[in-house]
Amino acid sequence: MDIPALKLDLVQKILNTKNPALLFKINTILQNEVDKDWWDQLPPEVQDSIFEGIQDIEKGKVFTHDQVIQEAKQKYGF
């Protein structure tokens, strides 16, 4: 079953159920999924590193792909 068909099947089952406890469980599952933000799941040191990278970009402290490759060739003898 593909995703669109699965969604339709789930909607039909939800509409047909008369079990309030099941509906509350489904609602809780879906609400928990919506409340999760991948950013909040990152450790603080990773968030800080990303912010530092953004600041470097804003200051123009960046390297082109070619510059990185050239440095790697010189450093590691590629």
C-alpha positions in Angstrom: 0.0 0.0 0.0 1.4 3.4 -1.0 1.4 6.4 1.3 -1.7 8.2 -0.2 -3.7 5.0 0.0 -2.6 4.4 3.6 -3.6 7.9 4.5 -7.1 7.4 3.0 -7.4 4.1 4.7 -6.5 5.6 8.1 -8.9 8.5 7.6 -11.7 6.1 6.8 -10.9 4.0 9.9 -10.8 7.1 12.1 -14.1 8.3 10.7 -15.7 4.9 11.3 -14.4 4.3 14.9 -16.7 4.7 17.8 -14.0 4.2 20.4 -13.1 7.6 22.0 -10.0 6.1 23.8 -8.6 5.1 20.4 -9.3 8.6 19.0 -7.5 10.2 21.9 -4.5 7.8 21.5 -4.3 8.7 17.8 -4.5 12.4 18.6 -1.7 12.1 21.2 0.5 10.3 18.7 -0.1 12.9 16.0 0.3 15.8 18.4 3.6 14.4 19.7 4.9 14.2 16.1 3.9 17.8 15.3 5.5 19.1 18.5 8.9 17.7 17.7 11.3 20.2 16.1 14.5 18.7 14.8 16.4 21.7 16.0 15.4 21.1 19.6 16.6 17.6 19.4 20.2 18.7 18.6 22.6 18.9 21.5 23.5 22.5 22.6 27.1 22.2 21.3 25.8 21.3 17.8 23.5 24.3 17.9 26.3 26.5 18.9 28.5 25.2 16.1 25.8 25.9 13.6 25.4 29.4 14.9 29.1 29.9 14.7 29.1 28.7 11.1 26.3 31.1 10.2 28.3 34.0 11.8 31.4 32.9 9.7 29.3 33.0 6.5 27.9 36.5 7.4 31.5 37.7 8.0 32.6 36.3 4.7 34.9 33.8 6.4 34.2 31.0 3.8 36.2 28.9 1.4 35.2 27.6 -2.1 35.1 24.0 -2.9 38.2 24.4 -5.1 40.1 26.1 -2.2 39.3 23.2 0.1 40.4 20.6 -2.5 43.6 22.4 -3.2 44.5 22.6 0.5 43.7 18.9 1.0 45.9 18.0 -2.0 48.8 20.0 -0.6 48.3 18.8 3.0 47.7 15.1 2.3 49.3 14.7 -1.1 46.3 13.7 -3.1 
